[in-house]
């Protein structure tokens, strides 16, 4: 059950990555529409169980081809004796028993290459009134084999589309990273997530995924009248993650945290040099401000919309290395006015006092 859940959660990350890439290829759109959710009648219906297990196995083989290392190099799934023999006549591959991922890939690849050629598949369709490989598995097999249509010599990118994601995968965790992070936060621990080395799109995907997971868990606990401990998010270079000013979609996770986080005991602290590029919805819900130096007219125009920051525009634009270090204009929820303050550099010997 745990493994199945992790596969589904991992697929949601891959979906976000592909969606962000803007690839509109037919086979990519088809792949994005597959459903890896375990059916409700999985344990009662043998046919549904067989098809689902085969689909998950094909998906895992596709990941394997893309460079995702499996938890263990063995896999088994429901095959068919006739297909086993056709795939490798001299030494049939029987996926009912545990086989290597390499053998499993061969099984699916040969079956898909010959899907319109082997009589077994056409006879099955005549007898059962449906395809042996349903639409979901066919979409996965296109990615796995890089063959869009059986019998075609035209190659597609297939699993290469998701290969950049492989470097962010680990086969050592026993549970999803989102759950591990959440468990630590519920224990009151500090979790530092370094996404600085990742690609920009990967940073967005992982950051959103983690935030959504924590937010959804907090909302679930809220609706079930369970207590939520306080969790504080910290974001560096927020302009690289948050929705842009012109983005009108208020359902994005950062907008939701800014607007609904208080009732869920979720707080958000963010740092940015580009206030003008951040969603106005987030700025409107920002209650505490610390403004140091801005040398851009666009940023100043954005800042003057809030509270009485307009009175400080000239001083915000002027900056002296000698006199303005640590000098900020501060607006707190507990204070109705913006006030200028000088913040001392933190020193280790002062860690027990102010």
C-alpha positions in Angstrom: 0.0 0.0 0.0 2.8 2.4 0.9 4.7 1.7 -2.3 1.5 2.3 -4.3 1.0 5.6 -2.6 4.6 6.7 -3.3 4.2 5.9 -7.0 1.1 8.1 -7.2 2.8 11.0 -5.3 5.9 10.7 -7.5 3.7 10.8 -10.6 2.1 14.0 -9.5 5.6 15.6 -9.4 6.4 14.3 -12.8 3.1 15.7 -14.1 3.9 19.1 -12.7 7.3 19.0 -14.3 5.9 18.1 -17.7 3.1 20.6 -17.5 5.6 23.3 -16.6 7.7 22.3 -19.6 4.9 23.4 -21.9 5.2 20.3 -24.1 1.9 19.8 -26.0 2.8 16.6 -27.8 -0.2 14.2 -28.2 1.6 11.4 -26.4 2.7 13.6 -23.6 -0.9 14.9 -23.0 -2.1 11.3 -23.1 0.5 10.3 -20.5 -0.5 13.2 -18.3 -4.1 11.9 -18.2 -3.4 8.5 -16.9 -4.7 7.5 -13.5 -2.5 5.6 -11.1 -5.1 5.5 -8.3 -5.7 2.1 -6.9 -9.4 1.1 -7.8 -11.8 0.7 -4.9 -12.7 -2.8 -5.9 -9.0 -3.8 -6.4 -9.2 -6.7 -3.9 -12.6 -8.0 -5.0 -12.2 -7.9 -8.8 -9.5 -10.1 -10.2 -9.6 -8.5 -13.7 -9.3 -5.0 -12.4 -6.5 -6.1 -10.0 -4.6 -7.7 -12.9 -4.9 -4.6 -15.2 -3.9 -2.3 -12.4 -0.8 -4.3 -11.4 0.3 -4.5 -15.0 -0.1 -0.8 -15.4 1.9 0.0 -12.3 4.6 -2.4 -13.5 4.8 -0.7 -16.9 5.0 2.7 -15.2 7.9 1.5 -13.0 9.7 0.1 -16.0 9.3 3.5 -17.7 10.9 5.1 -14.7 13.7 2.6 -14.8 14.5 3.4 -18.4 14.5 7.1 -17.5 17.2 6.5 -14.9 15.2 6.2 -11.7 16.9 3.5 -9.6 14.3 1.1 -8.1 14.1 0.1 -4.4 15.1 -3.4 -5.4 15.9 -4.8 -8.9 13.1 -7.3 -8.9 9.5 -6.9 -10.1 6.6 -9.1 -10.8 3.2 -8.6 -12.5 0.5 -10.5 -14.3 1.6 -11.5 -17.8 0.2 -14.1 -20.2 1.8 -17.5 -21.1 1.4 -16.9 -24.8 3.0 -13.4 -24.6 5.8 -14.8 -22.5 6.6 -17.3 -25.2 6.3 -14.7 -28.0 8.5 -12.2 -26.3 11.4 -14.6 -25.9 10.7 -18.0 -27.7 13.8 -19.8 -26.6 13.6 -18.7 -23.0 10.2 -17.4 -22.0 10.0 -14.5 -19.6 7.5 -15.2 -16.9 6.6 -11.9 -15.0 4.3 -13.9 -12.6 7.6 -14.8 -11.0 10.0 -12.1 -9.9 12.1 -10.9 -12.8 14.7 -8.2 -13.3 13.7 -4.7 -14.5 15.7 -5.4 -17.7 13.6 -8.5 -18.4 10.4 -6.6 -17.6 11.3 -3.9 -20.0 11.9 -6.4 -22.7 8.5 -8.0 -22.0 6.7 -4.7 -22.4 8.8 -3.4 -25.3 8.4 -6.6 -27.4 4.6 -6.8 -26.7 4.1 -3.1 -27.7 6.3 -3.4 -30.9 4.3 -6.3 -32.0 0.9 -5.2 -30.7 -0.6 -4.9 -34.2 1.2 -8.0 -35.5 0.7 -10.8 -33.0 -2.7 -12.6 -33.4 -3.0 -13.0 -29.7 -3.9 -9.3 -29.3 -6.4 -9.1 -32.1 -8.0 -12.4 -31.0 -8.3 -11.0 -27.4 -10.0 -7.9 -28.7 -12.5 -9.9 -30.7 -13.3 -12.2 -27.8 -13.3 -9.7 -24.9 -14.5 -6.6 -26.8 -11.6 -4.5 -25.4 -7.9 -3.9 -25.9 -5.5 -6.1 -24.0 -3.5 -2.9 -23.1 -6.0 -0.2 -22.1 -5.5 3.5 -22.9 -3.5 4.2 -19.7 -1.0 1.3 -20.3 -0.7 2.3 -24.0 0.2 5.9 -23.0 2.8 4.5 -20.6 4.2 2.1 -23.2 4.7 5.0 -25.7 6.9 6.7 -23.1 8.7 3.4 -22.2 9.5 2.3 -25.7 9.7 5.7 -27.5 7.4 4.2 -30.1 4.1 6.1 -30.7 2.4 3.5 -32.8 3.3 -0.2 -32.9 5.1 -1.1 -36.2 6.2 2.5 -36.7 9.9 3.4 -37.3 9.4 6.9 -36.1 11.0 7.4 -32.7 9.7 9.9 -30.1 11.4 11.3 -27.0 9.4 9.2 -24.6 11.0 8.6 -21.3 13.8 11.1 -22.1 11.2 13.8 -21.3 11.4 12.9 -17.6 15.1 12.0 -17.4 16.0 15.4 -15.8 13.9 14.4 -12.8 15.9 11.2 -12.1 18.7 13.1 -10.3 16.1 14.2 -7.7 15.0 10.6 -7.0 16.2 8.4 -4.2 15.5 4.7 -3.7 16.6 4.7 0.0 13.5 6.4 1.6 10.8 4.2 3.0 8.3 7.0 2.8 7.7 10.0 0.6 9.8 13.1 1.4 6.7 15.2 1.9 5.5 12.9 4.6 8.9 12.8 6.3 9.1 16.6 6.3 5.5 16.8 7.7 6.3 14.3 10.5 9.3 16.3 11.6 7.3 19.6 11.5 4.6 18.0 13.6 7.2 17.1 16.2 8.3 20.8 16.3 11.6 20.3 14.5 13.2 22.6 12.0 13.5 21.4 8.4 15.8 23.1 6.0 15.2 22.3 2.3 18.0 23.4 -0.1 16.7 23.7 -3.6 19.4 26.1 -4.7 21.2 23.6 -6.9 18.1 22.5 -8.8 16.8 23.7 -12.1 14.3 26.6 -11.8 11.3 24.5 -12.8 12.3 21.7 -10.4 12.6 24.2 -7.6 9.0 25.4 -8.3 7.6 21.9 -8.6 9.2 20.6 -5.3 8.5 23.8 -3.4 4.8 23.8 -4.4 4.5 20.1 -3.7 5.8 20.4 -0.2 3.7 23.5 0.6 0.6 21.8 -0.8 1.2 18.7 1.3 1.6 20.6 4.5 -1.4 22.9 3.7 -3.7 20.1 2.8 -2.8 18.2 6.0 -3.4 21.3 8.1 -6.8 21.9 6.4 -7.8 18.2 7.0 -6.9 18.5 10.7 -8.8 21.8 10.9 -12.0 20.3 9.4 -11.7 17.3 11.7 -11.3 19.6 14.7 -7.8 18.4 15.4 -5.2 20.8 16.8 -2.6 22.2 14.4 0.8 23.1 15.9 2.4 26.3 14.6 4.4 25.9 11.4 6.4 28.8 9.9 7.5 28.8 6.2 10.6 30.7 5.2 11.3 31.5 1.6 14.5 33.0 0.2 14.4 34.6 -3.3 10.6 34.5 -3.1 10.2 36.1 -6.5 11.5 32.9 -8.1 8.8 30.8 -6.5 5.7 33.0 -5.9 3.1 33.7 -8.6 3.7 36.8 -10.6 1.9 40.1 -10.2 -0.1 39.5 -13.4 -1.2 36.0 -12.4 -4.9 36.1 -11.5 -5.1 32.5 -10.3 -5.7 32.9 -6.6 -5.9 29.1 -5.9 -2.1 28.7 -6.1 -0.7 27.4 -2.9 1.3 30.5 -1.9 -1.8 32.6 -2.3 -3.8 30.2 -0.1 -1.1 30.1 2.6 -1.1 33.9 2.7 -4.9 34.2 2.8 -5.9 31.1 4.8 -2.8 30.2 6.7 -3.7 32.1 10.0 -6.6 29.8 10.8 -4.4 26.8 10.2 -1.5 28.1 12.3 0.6 28.4 9.2 2.8 31.5 8.8 5.0 32.7 6.0 8.1 34.8 5.9 9.6 35.6 2.6 12.6 37.7 1.3 12.8 39.3 -2.1 14.4 42.2 -4.0 11.6 42.3 -6.5 8.4 43.3 -4.7 6.8 44.5 -7.9 6.9 41.0 -9.5 5.1 39.2 -6.7 1.3 38.5 -6.7 -0.6 41.5 -5.3 -2.8 39.0 -3.4 0.2 37.9 -1.3 1.4 41.5 -0.7 -2.1 42.5 0.5 -2.0 39.7 3.0 1.5 40.5 4.3 1.2 41.9 7.8 4.8 42.6 8.8 7.2 44.5 6.6 10.9 45.1 6.8 12.2 47.3 4.0 15.9 48.2 3.7 17.1 49.6 0.4 15.4 49.8 -3.0 17.0 51.6 -6.0 14.4 50.9 -8.6 11.4 53.1 -9.3 9.1 50.2 -10.1 9.8 48.7 -6.6 9.2 52.0 -5.0 5.9 52.5 -6.8 4.8 49.1 -5.5 5.9 49.8 -1.9 4.1 53.2 -1.7 0.7 51.4 -2.1 1.0 49.9 1.3 0.5 51.8 4.6 2.6 55.0 4.9 5.7 53.8 3.1 5.3 56.7 0.6 6.7 58.9 3.3 10.0 57.0 3.2 10.5 56.7 -0.6 13.4 59.2 -0.7 15.3 57.5 2.1 14.7 54.1 0.7 16.3 55.1 -2.6 19.3 56.7 -1.0 21.8 54.4 0.7 25.0 54.9 2.5 27.4 52.0 3.2 28.7 53.8 6.3 25.4 54.9 8.0 22.6 52.7 6.6 23.8 49.2 7.4 21.0 47.4 9.2 18.7 50.4 8.7 15.1 49.3 7.9 11.6 50.8 7.7 9.5 48.4 9.8 5.7 47.9 9.8 4.3 45.3 12.2 0.8 44.1 12.8 1.0 45.4 16.3 2.0 48.9 15.3 -0.2 51.1 13.0 2.7 53.1 11.7 5.9 52.5 9.7 8.9 53.2 11.9 12.6 53.4 11.1 14.9 51.2 13.1 18.6 50.2 13.1 19.1 46.5 13.4 22.4 45.3 14.9 24.3 42.4 13.4 23.6 39.2 15.3 26.6 38.3 17.5 27.1 34.9 19.0 27.8 36.2 22.5 24.4 37.9 22.5 22.4 34.8 21.6 20.9 34.6 25.1 19.7 38.2 25.1 19.0 41.3 23.1 
